[in-house]
Amino acid sequence: MASGNWQGSRKDAGTAILITGLACQLATFTLYLVVLTLFCLRVGAGSDGRNGNQEISRSGRDYGFNPLVKQVIRGMWIASILVEIRSVYRTIEFATGVDGYLFRHEWPLWVFEAIPIWLALLMLGVWHPVKWLQQKRRSQFVEKYARTAGEQSGQLPQ
């Protein structure tokens, strides 16, 4: 398939396998987005089973995410939606075949694949979990590692 020499029964079998794989990828990623949505809604509704943000705000209790976790989830959401756009594009691209419009023109590849994936990587870089959730500075981790390694070797760090 990579050579572009798609002919005969192998072409049909390869295309069917590829489209099935892309459809499975799309289905599982959509399921992931549904689970993420339900998780966010349940955490936002509170641990005592109350639904809706009005009840929570009236009681003065905030059952929602830690503000730093919200930043990470925001990045996950944006990146996930961009990856979903790319997955839909790839599924349609291969479903229309190598003679289809999407295969014969380059601009859809840039608009629906390259740019969304680049933006998803950018979002994950901006809202990287280590940046928002790390409780200790990097230097504290290095000190702890050096201390632990020194104790294991019988030498204490100076």
N, C-alpha and C positions, 0 to 999 in steps of 0.2 A: 504494500500500500504506500509506503514511503516514497517509492520510486515514481509514483504517479501512473504506473502501468496497471490500471485496474480493468481487468477484462474477465469475461466468462463467469463460471460458477464460483470461483474464488472471490471475485469482486462482490457478488451477491452475499456470500457467506461473511466475508470481511466487513462489508457495510452493515449487515444485520447485527453482527457482534458489536461493532463500534456504536451503533445507534442504541442498542440495548444497554451497553455500558454507560453511555452518556445519559440515557433516561434513568438508569439506576442512580447515577451520581446526582442528577437533578432531584430525584425523589428523596434520597437520603438527606441531601442538603436542605431541601424544603422541610423535611421532618425536623431537622436540627433547628431551623428557624422557628418552627411551631413550638418545640420544646423550650427554646430560649424565651419566646414570648410568654408562654405559660409560667415559666419560672419567674420572670420579671414581674408579671402580674400578681403572682402569689406572694412574692416577697413584699411587693408594694402594698398588698392588701393586709398584711400583718400576720403574725404567727398565732393570733388567737381566733382566727377563722372569720373575722369581720371582713366584709367586702366593701370596696369603694374608698376613695381617699377622703370623702367628706367626714365619715365617722372617725377616721384616724385624726384628721386635723381638728375636729371638735374636741376630741379627748386630750389633745395636746401631746400625744405620743407619736413618735415617728418610727414606724416599723420598716421603713425603706432601707435601701442600701446605704452603706457608708459612702460619703461623697467621693472618696478615692476609687471605690469599686464602681461607682456610677461612671466615672471617666473611662475606666477600662471597658465597661459594658457598652458605652457609647461608641468606642472605637470598634468593638466587636460587631455591633449592629451595622455600622457604616460599611465596614469591610465585608461583612457577610452579604449584605444586599448587593454590593458591587460584584462579588463572586457569583451570586445567583444570576445577575444579569449576564455575566460571561457564560455561565453554564447553559442558560436558555439559548444564547446565541450559538454556542457550539452544537447543541442538539439540533437546532433548526438548520444550521449550516450543513451538517452531515446528512440530515434527513432530506434536504433538497438535492443532494448529490453533487458529484464533482462537476457536473455541467450546470449547476444552479448559479444564480446571480451572486450569492455570497462567496462561492468558491472562485468565481472569475473576476471579482473586484476586490481591490485591496482596502479601500476605505472602511468597509464594515469591520474588518479585522482590527483596525486601529481604534475605531469608535467603540466597538462592543467587546473587545478582548484586551488589547494592549492598555488602553487608557483606564478602564475599570480596574484591572489588576495592578497597574502602577499606583492608582489612587488607593486601592485597598492596602498595599504595602506601606504607602505613606501614612495612612490612618493607623495602621498597627505600629508604625514607628512613633507616631505622635502620642498615641494612647497605649504604649507598651506597658504590660503589667508590672514589670520591674520598676519602671519609672514612677508609677503611681502607687504601688502597693509595698514597695520595699521599706521596711521599718528601720533598717540600719544603713549607714553609709558603707560604701564599698571598702573603705579602709578598715572598718570594724570587722568585716568578714575576713580580710587578709590577716589581721591581727589574730583572730580566732583560729584560722587555719594554721598559721605559723606556730601558735602556742600548742595546738593539738599535734601537729607534726613533730614538734620538738619533744613533747612528752612521750610520743610513741618511739622516738629514736633514742630516748634517754638524755637528750640535751634540752635544756630549757632555753627559750629565747632570751636574749639580753636586752 
